[in-house]
Amino acid sequence: MLQVVSRYREIADDLRSAIINGRAVGGKELTRGAQLPTYTELERLYNVSRETVRRAVAELQAEGLVATRGRDGMVVRNPAVLPHPSHVSPFTHEWSERAKEIGEPSSDFDMRIVPAPNSIAFRLGIEPETMVVVRRQLRRIDGIPWSLEESSYPLDVAHKAGLDNPRDIPGGTVAALEGAGMPETRWRVETSARFATTDEQSLLAMGAGAALLLRNESAYSGDIAVRDTIEFLPADRNVIVEQYPITEGE
């Protein structure tokens, strides 16, 4: 049976191909950061109605390929895919060096002390609602959110290692744990994927229905759980790279 492809999907397919390949549409090369032709320009170019153009662009927005940016109108995102290193120390240095190949890296950091939800309490081997220190970092490249990392530490562990400090830790938290006599000696890692929630879409600048990678790592010093880290990674701009054994400075 012959299937008829809707006109707006044909336009979305053409624009998607142009974005992925950096091809020009209406005289504009649709590379990352470029302004998408206006609705009026797209109407004339494809000889369709405004509603058809809106539906085509809405598909690209849902996929995270274009985004609204103030007075600039619709801007091409098409973020590059960045290898996200795991089991590399110091992580921040490694990530920043890789990020510089794409754009300008930056991050927001905060620390809070909160009752542990059941899932984190279970992985840390503590009672639910026991207080934990949560260190949270949102990483960006050229202002685009790239990943969110939330690490939880038992309150006594965090205090001993100086992690109950509302500042970034020179050398990283893994080194701080080792300096406090609690070196990480084994890990349990779970990697999964799901659709992003509405809040996650907003925080990480993801389109509706976009896939989110989740990497959960529980770290132990001997038999004691000292850290539980969850990384939220938009699948359109991250690929997880596991590296063993841990090597200092790589």
Secondary structure, DSSP 4 states (H G I P E B T S, - for coil): -PPPPPHHHHHHHHHHHHHHHT-EETTEE--TTPBPPPHHHHHHHHT--HHHHHHHHHHHHHTTSEEE-GGG-EEE--PPPEEEEES-BSHHHHHHHHHTTTS-EEEEEEEEEEEPPHHHHHHHTS-TT-EEEEEEEEEEETTEEEEEEEEEEEHHHHHHHT-SSSSPPTT-HHHHHHHTT----EEEEEEEEEEPPHHHHHHTT--TT-EEEEEEEEEEETTEEEEEEEEEEETTTEEEEE--S--BT-
